[in-house]
């Protein structure tokens, strides 16, 4: 059972497209996470985001997981560690963002500042990229690939 779980989390092949997807997804998500965790790029930082999220009715544990997921998860994606787990987390986070915040503003981003808020097209792209990574894993040059090669293949050959 543990071997099956490890295979589900880490197994990946030498796929170049997964490398491109995970690095780009991580690079795009990192500034959003850094805003929430560190206050970079005009963000509120950890305390400010926790207060904002919980005042909006989000349970503190969920707010914490969103902040950590976006910030540390994006770094994990860039290096290809726990790619499937992070991709699944991003799907949940983006669905939450769509239905809790962005749905009333429609599909399109607020390019010209005429809407009351941002639409959800960005979130759908993040979901699509995350779904692809959930299916294929971290791909080439990923920590998941190293784990697959060193640990999982040895345990598979031993059984």
Secondary structure, 3 states (H helix, E strand, C coil): CHHHHHHHHHCCCCCHHHHHHHHHHHHHHHHHHHHHHHCHHHCCHHHHHHHHHHHCCCCHHHHHHHHHHHHHHHHHHHHCCCHHHHHHHHHHHHHHHHHHHHHHHCCCCCCCCCCCCCCCHHHHHHHHHHHHHHHHCCCCCCHHHHHHHHHHHHHHHHC
